[in-house]
Amino acid sequence: MEKLQLVQSRQNKTVKEIIALQDKKERKRQRCFIVEGVRFVKEALLSGMDVEKICFAAETADKLVPAFNSLLPAGLPMFEMPLGLFSQMAQTETPQGVLAVVRIPARSLNSLYRQGFRGLVLDNVQDPGNCGTMIRSAHALGFDAVITASGSVDVFNGKVLRSTMGSVFHIPVVENVNLTGIVSFAKEHQLELIVASLESASACHKTNLTGEFLLAVGNEGKGVSEEMFAAAGKRVYIPMPGGAESFNAGVAASILMYESNRQKTQGCFVP
């Protein structure tokens, strides 16, 4: 295990770089993001993601460092600092005393495709909790990838990351893709583009969701964009016998992905 490097100044280069990662533009520039907490950092290390450095609060380092010994790759830079300084880098109100900097994977749309492909598209989804829920559900329900269209919330925002409960490490995510790129990817691989909508749509349980497709779920208040709606080959809605106006976006995406699984496990589409 590498020796902990003691840091005591906010002017330290590593500290300044990590604090800067709280800003979306800086995450994009450095191509890195922060993960916090014992469970989340362990998940990052176990997932095979490229962990660049790990930091411990001095007050809890004696207890926490041994818990990570077996997971730490050789040569991984490790830092120890006072809790007050650590808290300036953390994004949670009551940090657990450990955080890591993880490199954002370089992925292209075309690298995602495989036989039987099913992907979820977030079209201008703004709420971090909804975004995290969708990523978590897509992972849980065996989808192959999550794509965020231009204008959606930053996937590597701390609130989004925590909402994924670690699923962000286990399902490919490609962010900030424009509509042209999404449509081209669908055409190249003969994927149906299906949108969730209340307009001119068929009930999800009466729509064939067993093939290869991209499923687009839209903004919390406005739904999918006009451009995404026009490009879609199918439009589906979820029946609401209770009479509510709509579902939460994260819930709607989860139901539609589950319905696809229900149909597939039956071996064919059964209307």
C-alpha positions in Angstrom: 0.0 0.0 0.0 1.2 3.5 -0.8 2.1 5.8 2.0 -0.5 8.5 2.8 0.7 11.9 1.7 -0.1 14.6 4.4 -1.8 17.7 3.1 -2.6 20.7 5.3 -3.2 23.7 2.9 -6.0 24.6 0.7 -3.4 25.9 -1.7 -2.1 22.4 -2.3 -2.4 21.5 -6.0 -4.4 18.3 -5.4 -6.8 20.0 -3.1 -7.4 22.8 -5.6 -8.0 20.4 -8.4 -10.5 18.4 -6.4 -12.4 21.4 -5.2 -12.6 22.6 -8.8 -14.3 19.3 -9.8 -17.5 20.6 -8.0 -18.0 22.7 -11.2 -19.4 21.1 -14.3 -17.1 22.9 -16.7 -14.1 21.7 -14.7 -15.3 18.1 -14.7 -15.5 18.4 -18.4 -12.0 19.8 -18.7 -10.4 17.4 -16.3 -12.6 14.5 -17.5 -12.9 13.4 -13.8 -15.5 13.4 -11.1 -15.7 12.9 -7.3 -17.2 10.0 -5.5 -17.7 10.1 -1.7 -18.4 7.7 1.1 -17.2 4.2 2.1 -19.6 2.2 0.0 -19.4 4.4 -3.1 -15.6 4.6 -3.1 -15.4 0.8 -2.7 -17.9 0.4 -5.5 -15.7 2.5 -7.8 -12.5 0.5 -6.9 -14.3 -2.8 -7.4 -15.9 -1.8 -10.7 -12.6 -1.4 -12.6 -13.1 2.3 -13.2 -10.0 4.4 -13.4 -9.6 5.8 -9.9 -6.9 8.5 -10.0 -6.5 9.3 -6.3 -8.1 8.8 -2.9 -8.4 11.1 0.1 -9.0 10.4 3.8 -9.9 12.8 6.6 -7.2 12.5 9.3 -9.7 12.1 12.1 -11.0 8.8 10.6 -8.0 7.6 8.5 -6.8 5.0 11.1 -10.2 3.3 10.9 -10.9 3.7 7.2 -7.6 3.0 5.5 -7.4 -0.7 6.7 -10.9 -1.2 5.2 -9.6 -0.3 1.8 -6.2 -2.1 1.9 -7.2 -5.1 -0.2 -8.9 -2.9 -2.8 -6.2 -0.3 -3.5 -4.2 -0.8 -6.7 -0.4 -0.4 -6.5 0.7 3.1 -7.1 -2.6 4.8 -6.4 -1.9 8.3 -4.9 -3.4 8.6 -1.4 -3.8 11.7 0.7 -4.6 12.5 4.3 -5.8 15.9 5.5 -7.7 17.6 8.4 -11.4 17.1 8.4 -11.9 20.9 7.9 -9.9 20.8 4.7 -11.5 17.5 3.6 -14.9 19.0 4.0 -14.1 21.7 1.5 -13.6 19.1 -1.1 -16.6 17.0 -0.2 -20.1 17.6 -1.6 -22.1 16.1 1.3 -23.1 17.9 4.5 -21.7 15.1 6.7 -18.8 13.5 4.8 -17.7 10.0 5.9 -14.1 10.8 5.6 -13.1 9.2 2.3 -13.5 10.4 -1.3 -12.0 9.4 -4.6 -11.4 11.1 -8.0 -12.5 8.9 -10.9 -11.8 9.4 -14.6 -14.9 9.8 -16.8 -14.7 6.9 -19.3 -14.2 7.8 -23.0 -17.1 6.2 -24.8 -18.6 6.7 -28.2 -22.1 5.8 -29.2 -21.1 3.2 -31.7 -19.0 1.4 -29.1 -22.2 0.7 -27.1 -24.0 -1.5 -29.7 -24.4 -5.2 -29.3 -26.9 -7.8 -30.4 -30.3 -7.4 -28.6 -29.4 -3.7 -27.7 -31.8 -1.7 -25.6 -30.9 1.8 -24.6 -32.5 4.5 -22.5 -32.3 8.2 -23.7 -32.8 11.1 -21.3 -34.2 14.0 -23.3 -33.6 17.2 -21.4 -34.2 15.5 -18.0 -33.3 18.2 -15.4 -33.8 16.6 -12.0 -30.7 14.9 -10.6 -32.8 12.4 -8.6 -34.8 11.4 -11.7 -31.6 11.0 -13.7 -30.0 8.9 -11.1 -33.1 6.8 -10.8 -33.2 6.2 -14.5 -29.6 5.0 -14.6 -30.1 2.8 -11.6 -33.3 1.2 -13.1 -31.6 0.8 -16.5 -28.8 -1.1 -14.8 -31.2 -3.2 -12.7 -33.4 -4.1 -15.7 -30.6 -5.2 -17.9 -30.5 -2.3 -20.4 -27.3 -1.9 -22.4 -26.7 1.8 -22.1 -27.9 5.2 -21.0 -27.6 8.2 -23.3 -28.3 11.8 -22.2 -29.4 14.2 -24.9 -28.0 17.7 -25.1 -29.5 19.9 -22.3 -30.0 17.1 -19.7 -28.5 17.4 -16.2 -24.8 16.5 -15.9 -24.6 12.8 -15.1 -21.5 13.4 -12.9 -23.2 15.9 -10.7 -22.8 14.7 -7.1 -26.6 14.4 -6.5 -27.0 12.3 -9.7 -24.1 10.0 -8.7 -25.5 9.4 -5.3 -29.0 8.7 -6.7 -27.5 6.0 -9.0 -26.4 4.0 -5.8 -23.3 2.9 -7.7 -25.1 1.8 -10.9 -23.2 4.5 -12.8 -20.1 2.2 -12.6 -21.9 -0.8 -14.1 -23.8 0.5 -17.1 -22.3 2.6 -20.0 -23.4 6.2 -20.0 -22.7 8.5 -22.9 -23.6 12.1 -22.1 -24.6 15.3 -24.0 -25.4 13.7 -27.4 -27.3 15.8 -29.9 -30.5 14.6 -31.6 -28.7 14.1 -35.0 -26.2 11.8 -33.3 -28.9 9.8 -31.6 -31.0 9.4 -34.8 -27.9 8.4 -36.8 -26.9 5.8 -34.2 -30.5 4.4 -34.3 -30.5 4.2 -38.1 -27.0 2.7 -38.4 -28.0 -0.2 -36.1 -31.6 -0.4 -37.2 -32.9 0.5 -33.7 -36.4 1.6 -33.2 -36.7 5.1 -31.6 -39.5 4.9 -29.1 -40.6 7.9 -27.0 -42.7 8.1 -23.9 -45.6 10.5 -24.6 -49.2 11.1 -23.8 -49.9 12.3 -27.4 -50.7 10.1 -30.4 -49.3 7.1 -28.4 -50.2 3.5 -27.8 -50.5 1.8 -24.4 -47.1 0.3 -23.4 -48.6 -3.1 -22.8 -50.1 -3.1 -26.3 -46.8 -2.0 -27.9 -44.1 -4.4 -29.0 -41.1 -3.7 -26.8 -39.2 -6.9 -27.4 -36.9 -5.7 -30.2 -33.8 -3.6 -30.4 -34.6 0.0 -29.5 -33.8 3.4 -27.9 -36.4 4.5 -25.4 -36.6 8.3 -24.9 -38.1 9.8 -21.8 -38.4 13.6 -21.6 -38.3 16.6 -19.4 -40.2 16.5 -16.1 -42.6 19.2 -17.2 -42.6 19.3 -21.0 -42.0 15.7 -21.9 -39.8 14.8 -24.9 -38.8 17.6 -27.3 -40.7 18.3 -30.5 -37.7 17.1 -32.5 -37.4 13.8 -30.6 -41.2 13.3 -30.9 -41.1 13.9 -34.6 -38.1 11.5 -35.1 -39.8 8.6 -33.2 -41.0 5.5 -34.9 -43.3 4.6 -31.9 -44.9 6.5 -29.1 -46.0 4.9 -25.9 -47.8 5.8 -22.8 -48.5 4.1 -19.4 -52.2 3.7 -18.6 -53.2 5.5 -15.3 -56.5 4.1 -14.1 -56.2 6.2 -10.9 -56.6 9.4 -13.0 -53.3 11.2 -12.1 -52.1 13.6 -14.8 -48.7 11.9 -15.2 -46.0 9.8 -13.7 -42.7 11.1 -12.3 -40.1 10.9 -15.1 -37.9 8.4 -13.3 -40.9 6.2 -12.4 -42.2 6.3 -16.0 -38.8 5.2 -17.4 -38.6 2.4 -14.9 -42.1 1.1 -15.7 -41.5 1.1 -19.4 -38.2 -0.7 -19.1 -39.9 -3.3 -16.8 -42.6 -3.7 -19.4 -40.0 -4.5 -22.0 -38.6 -7.1 -19.7 -42.0 -8.6 -19.0 -42.7 -9.0 -22.8 -39.2 -10.5 -23.4 -39.6 -13.1 -20.6 -42.8 -14.3 -22.3 -40.8 -15.1 -25.3 -42.9 -12.9 -27.6 -45.1 -9.8 -27.6 -48.5 -10.7 -26.1 -50.9 -7.7 -26.5 
